[in-house]
């Protein structure tokens, strides 16, 4: 026996309700019909109404609506179908008035009744379904939501629709005065964030959810401290940049992490400016398997390049980002290329075979103490590798080169910082030789949370080992960014495209490393973990700068990016100095390398690279 499909059943049911609405409207207008019987002209009107609504129901895909999950969008589509149907029937009443003898109010009243009946069935089905699923799901965590804005209301509605998630929203806390004592998606706004402890106790809350995507780190830290004081689990929805689709769902709820505690106000990107130089082009990313390089690759993919070339030394990391791209952006062509920027012949093969149009140079050694021990490696990789990239970009007419630099390049006291400062000079010298259609720039930013070798993974490993956490100095401060934020601003700086510029990213306020250590302890929930101070390591500074003493900044078209005012670099002079530096690096002559760096870097005349 052939089973009737659910869509056909819903179509028949909708048509039956619409027919009932038409008869009820006629009966309301002429109650005598209930006594004397229904005349032929009324049946004609009912038949016309059924045909019109039947056609519009299929046109607006009403039978395909899922009634047990019906929402505002479904009711909006239903309202549109009912409105169009009512207008057509109302107009037909005038055309066939001599036969139908249709009172003008009947189609309008039928439309209202029809919408109420059809919409009501959908809502009743949904409410019944949710009630059944809630009973099947069993006990649920009572969730107090911080933030009664769009994100908070969306996540509360998601919890209500999905009782199987085991989360039951009980209400909101919000500091906005206009939201006090209001109801959002049927739930009360209990008070302000500072009332968390009292409200949690009164309402029996078991979990706190931070649903403010634009929240700053100070706000998140404040809520976390209050939740911990109330001995409640605390979780968070992603920040604005993580919610790329503009939607919020239950599966995006996660534990609070250190990046949340260091959040700053969201940076607005000029996406049209970025898309203008990435869309449809062949993009080469050096160091594509690294933490910064791989995030640059992820950000690039969103702008529909024709090909992404993934260049790096580590085959496992290149394979990993390849697999990720294949899953998330299968339509974008990507090529994994194993190689070293120090190998000019290998790099030339890549440029010759694939003809990249935009290059992001993120391959570099970055660990200060390690480069102090092996300065030759810092020079060969960070300086000579950059020189190879610049020369091939000039030779093959690359439209845009973006070199990833660091705040350690400013007034450097370490070999690593000095090597990155010289790399900036190499890019600037290349820019002086570039064609009018080319733009070579560097982007300077500070420490990146979560990058390989950063302090946070080190702190976490020390906590897992039982402590203590080691900090070099109680007054040591650093600028911090998250990996996605850094990558986005690198792409934005590339869009500014002022040839020869060194762009400085707005890093916000510096953070004490000791404060960071205590934040990590707070989030980990560890008990009795001490912070001890081990002393400054060779090449380290108490604080990092984003500009040298002789540099100022110019504003750019983006509020979060500034342009450093640099002295001009003579390409001929720097080429000769690079020749000597390379020779000393190949001879592994550490003392000569430091002397060369002292001469190369103008702002270093008052100090010496140790």
C-alpha positions, -999 to +999 in steps of 0.1 A: +000+000+000+014+034-010+019+058+018+009+094+013+038+118+017+038+142+046+039+172+022+006+160+005-010+155+039+000+190+050-013+204+017-047+187+022-049+198+058-040+235+049-066+234+021-092+220+045-085+248+070-087+274+043-120+260+031-133+261+066-122+297+070-141+306+037-173+290+050-170+306+084-165+340+069-196+336+047-216+323+077-205+352+098-215+377+071-248+359+064-259+338+094-290+327+075-269+302+055-266+280+086-304+276+085-314+277+048-285+258+034-255+268+013-265+281-022-246+273-054-229+307-056-213+302-022-199+268-033-186+287-064-168+311-041-154+283-019-142+264-050-125+295-064-109+301-030-096+265-028-080+267-063-063+300-057-049+290-023-039+256-036-018+271-063-002+297-040+005+270-014+026+251-039+042+283-052+053+294-016+062+258-007+038+257+023+037+219+023+074+218+028+073+237+060+083+217+091+055+224+115+071+211+147+099+237+142+077+265+127+091+300+134+086+336+124+100+330+089+075+302+083+046+324+095+058+353+073+058+331+042+023+319+052+011+355+057+024+364+022+006+334+006-027+343+025-024+380+015-018+373-022-047+347-022-070+372-005-062+400-030-068+376-059-102+364-045-112+399-036-105+411-072-124+380-086-154+391-065-157+422-086-151+405-119-177+377-112-200+397-090-231+390-111-227+353-105-209+350-071-228+378-054-199+380-030-201+404-001-168+425-001-160+417+035-161+379+031-126+375+014-110+398+039-125+380+068-117+346+053-081+357+049-078+366+086-095+334+097-075+313+074-042+328+087-052+322+123-063+286+116-033+276+095-008+295+116-024+283+149-020+247+138+017+252+131+023+268+165+003+242+184+023+214+166+056+231+175+046+236+211+034+201+215+065+187+199+088+208+222+068+196+252+072+160+242+109+164+235+114+182+268+098+153+287+119+127+268+151+148+273+147+146+311+164+169+336+179+201+322+206+226+333+190+259+344+209+286+324+211+322+333+220+343+302+242+374+305+231+397+277+195+402+265+204+415+231+201+398+197+226+371+205+211+364+239+176+361+225+187+339+197+205+315+219+176+314+244+152+306+215+176+279+203+176+263+238+138+264+239+136+247+205+161+221+213+154+207+248+175+176+239+205+199+244+198+196+282+198+235+286+168+254+300+170+292+298+155+308+329+161+345+322+186+373+315+209+397+331+217+430+313+232+463+323+211+482+297+186+503+318+159+501+291+158+463+294+152+461+331+120+443+341+113+435+305+106+401+289+127+388+260+114+357+241+091+352+270+119+352+297+124+379+323+154+402+325+161+398+363+185+427+367+220+439+361+251+418+358+262+428+393+230+410+406+243+376+393+249+360+427+215+370+442+196+360+410+214+327+407+205+318+442+169+329+440+162+312+406+183+280+411+206+287+382+232+260+375+251+277+347+260+312+334+262+318+297+278+350+284+259+360+252+275+393+244+296+388+212+311+423+214+320+421+251+355+434+260+379+413+281+372+434+312+335+425+309+341+388+304+366+388+333+339+405+355+313+379+347+337+350+351+347+362+386+310+366+396+301+331+383+331+316+401+319+334+433+285+318+429+302+284+422+285+282+388+298+268+355+304+296+331+305+294+293+304+318+264+292+322+228+319+332+203+330+368+196+316+387+166+343+376+142+338+339+150+300+342+142+307+347+105+271+338+094+256+363+118+237+334+135+241+318+169+235+282+177+238+259+207+268+241+193+288+274+194+286+275+232+321+268+246+341+273+278+356+308+284+392+309+273+420+334+277+413+351+244+379+360+258+395+377+289+417+398+266+390+407+241+390+443+228+362+461+210+356+445+176+377+457+147+357+466+116+372+455+083+368+470+049+359+438+032+355+454-003+391+467+000+404+433+009+383+415-017+396+439-044+431+425-043+424+389-034+394+378-054+403+356-084+440+358-078+468+333-072+479+338-036+512+325-021+516+322+017+550+314+030+551+297+064+515+285+056+516+258+082+525+281+111+500+295+135+499+330+118+504+317+082+476+291+085+452+317+099+460+340+070+452+311+047+418+307+064+410+343+061+421+345+025+398+316+015+367+337+024+376+361-004+374+336-033+410+336-047+416+314-077+444+294-061+461+294-027+497+282-027+507+267+008+545+270+011+563+258+042+590+235+055+569+212+078+551+186+057+527+177+086+515+213+092+511+219+054+492+187+051+470+198+080+460+231+066+454+214+032+430+190+047+412+218+066+408+238+034+395+208+015+368+204+041+358+240+046+365+255+011+364+226-013+357+249-043+390+267-039+420+253-056+449+249-032+485+235-037+507+223-009+544+231-016+572+219+007+602+241+007+624+267+025+625+304+018+663+302+022+664+280-009+663+305-037+662+279-064+632+261-049+614+294-044+621+304-080+605+271-092+573+280-073+572+315-088+579+302-123+554+274-122+525+291-104+530+328-110+516+342-077+500+376-079+498+383-041+524+371-015+520+369+023+554+363+038+549+347+072+579+323+073+603+333+101+622+322+132+606+340+161+619+327+195+642+353+211+664+330+233+669+304+206+680+330+181+704+345+206+721+311+207+721+307+169+722+341+153+733+327+119+699+309+116+680+341+123+699+359+096+696+331+070+659+325+075+645+359+085+667+382+065+680+362+035+647+343+032+629+376+030+654+389+005+647+359-018+610+365-016+614+402-024+637+396-054+614+370-069+583+393-063+602+420-082+612+396-110+578+380-115+557+412-111+539+403-080+511+429-074+512+429-036+538+416-010+528+417+027+557+410+050+547+399+086+569+417+111+569+421+149+571+448+176+605+432+186+619+448+154+616+482+171+647+494+189+658+457+190+680+443+217+679+408+204+691+391+173+656+379+164+642+415+167+672+429+147+667+403+120+631+412+116+640+450+115+665+442+087+638+422+069+616+453+070+644+473+055+648+446+028+611+450+019+614+488+019+644+486-004+625+463-027+596+487-027+620+515-040+627+493-070+591+482-076+569+491-105+540+515-102+516+485-103+533+469-073+531+475-036+555+460-010+546+465+027+554+452+061+529+448+090+542+451+126+523+436+155+530+421+190+526+387+206+498+365+193+478+344+218+478+308+211+506+309+185+533+282+187+556+288+216+536+317+231+533+321+268+498+306+273+506+270+262+537+272+284+517+284+314+491+256+308+519+229+307+533+243+339+499+241+356+494+205+344+527+197+360+515+211+393+532+245+390+547+269+396+541+293+367+574+309+357+574+346+347+607+364+339+599+397+357+569+412+377+569+443+355+573+427+321+545+438+297+536+428+262+511+436+235+487+408+227+463+399+198+444+368+190+455+348+159+423+356+139+425+393+147+462+395+137+455+377+104+425+399+096+445+431+101+474+417+080+449+412+051+435+447+057+469+463+057+476+446+024+445+463+011+459+497+019+487+491-005+509+522+000+542+510-015+571+509+009+551+514+041+555+497+074+521+494+090+516+494+127+486+476+141+467+491+170+475+465+197+455+482+225+469+484+259+499+463+269+492+434+294+514+424+323+527+389+319+521+383+356+484+393+352+482+370+323+496+342+344+469+348+371+442+348+344+454+314+332+453+301+368+418+315+372+404+299+341+421+265+347+405+263+381+438+252+396+444+255+433+476+265+451+496+273+419+522+300+426+538+325+402+575+328+405+600+351+388+630+338+370+647+369+357+650+384+322+665+362+296+692+373+271+678+396+244+645+403+262+631+438+271+607+447+300+584+462+274+580+462+237+574+492+215+556+495+182+576+525+170+613+536+172+622+568+190+626+585+156+594+572+141+560+588+142+528+576+126+505+587+099+468+578+099+455+555+073+420+549+060+415+522+087+413+533+123+432+503+137+462+506+113+488+533+113+517+540+090+552+544+105+572+573+093+605+556+082+637+569+068+644+560+032+664+529+025+691+530-002+688+497-021+724+498-033+738+503+002+717+477+018+726+451-008+763+455+000+756+452+038+734+422+032+763+405+013+786+409+043+758+398+067+752+366+046+789+358+045+792+361+082+760+340+088+773+312+065+806+313+085+785+311+117+804+341+130+781+353+158+803+383+168+805+396+132+768+391+128+761+413+158+785+440+146+768+439+111+734+444+127+747+473+148+758+490+116+726+481+096+700+494+121+701+532+124+681+534+157+705+510+173+734+536+175+728+540+213+728+503+221+742+471+209+727+438+198+738+415+226 
